[in-house]
Amino acid sequence: MRSDRRIDFSRKPVLNGGLVTLRPVTLADVPLLHAALADVELSVLAGAIRTRAEGEQQRWTVAELEEIYARWGASHDRIVWVIVDNSSGHVVGESVLNRLDLHNRSCEFRIWMSEVRDKGLGTEATRLTMSHAFDDQGLNRVELEVYDFNPRARHVYDKIGFVHEGRRRQALLFEGQWVDAHVMAILASDWYENSDQTYLRPQ
C-alpha cells in the first residue's frame, strides 16, 4: 500500500491508455450518457430494473442527469470518468470509484459500457481505474458486486486480479427469478502481485 500518498477524491485526473481515455464528465457528455443509458441490457446487468419492459422507460431526463453529474463532479467521496474509445473518439461508458472509506482506505467500483464489447476496452478502463486507486490514491482495497447473469464482467474482474469473496444469495429479483450477487475485491497487494499491471505502474 502506498501510504505516502494522501487519499483525495477531489483530484479527478485524466487517465490515458492505449485503447481508452478516462476523463471527468463534462456537461457536453451528459446527452451522450443519457442516450447510452437507454440500453436496456445495461440496466439489466446493473440490477437497476425488475423487468426488461421497465428498462424501456427513461428513468432520468437530460436535465436531471446534468444535476446528478454536476453534484458528483464536486464530490469528495467519488470519482466519475467517462470512457472514451480512442479509435473513434466516442464516449462509450463510465468508470466510477465511489463510497470512499477514508479510515479503512477503501472504496467501491462500478463500470458500464454500451454497445462496445469484446474489444478489450472495458479491461483497459478497469486497469486504468485500479492503477489510479492504488498507485495514485494509495488505497488498500477496492470492492464490487457482480450479478450471476453477468459472467463476462466477472471474467474481466478475475483477469485484473479481483478475488471472489462471497455470494449474496437471491440478492436480486428479476422477472420473477432470484439472482445471486458475487462480492469481489482487489487489495493493493493483489494489484502489485499481478504481473499484468506492470505497464501501468509509476516509473
C-alpha positions, 0 to 999 in steps of 0.5 A: 500500500502506498501510504505516502500518498494522501487519499483525495477524491477531489483530484479527478485526473485524466487517465490515458491508455492505449485503447481508452481515455478516462476523463471527468464528465463534462456537461457536453457528455451528459446527452451522450450518457443519457442516450447510452443509458437507454440500453436496456441490457445495461440496466439489466446487468446493473440490477437497476430494473425488475423487468426488461419492459421497465428498462424501456422507460427513461428513468432520468431526463437530460436535465436531471442527469446534468444535476446528478453529474454536476453534484458528483463532479464536486464530490469528495467521496467519488470519482466519475470518468467517462470512457472514451474509445480512442479509435473513434473518439466516442464516449462509450461508458463510465468508470466510477470509484465511489463510497470512499472509506477514508479510515479503512482506505477503501472504496467501491467500483462500478463500470458500464459500457454500451454497445462496445464489447469484446474489444478489450476496452472495458479491461483497459478502463478497469486497469486504468481505474485500479492503477489510479486507486492504488498507485495514485490514491494509495488505497488498500482495497477496492470492492464490487458486486457482480450479478450471476447473469453477468459472467463476462464482467466477472471474467474481466474482474478475475483477469485484473486480479479481483478475488471472489469473496462471497455470494449474496444469495437471491440478492436480486429479483428479476422477472420473477427469478432470484439472482445471486450477487458475487462480492469481489475485491482487489487489495493493493497487494493483489494489484502489485502481485499481478504481473499484468499491471506492470505497464501501468505502474509509476516509473 
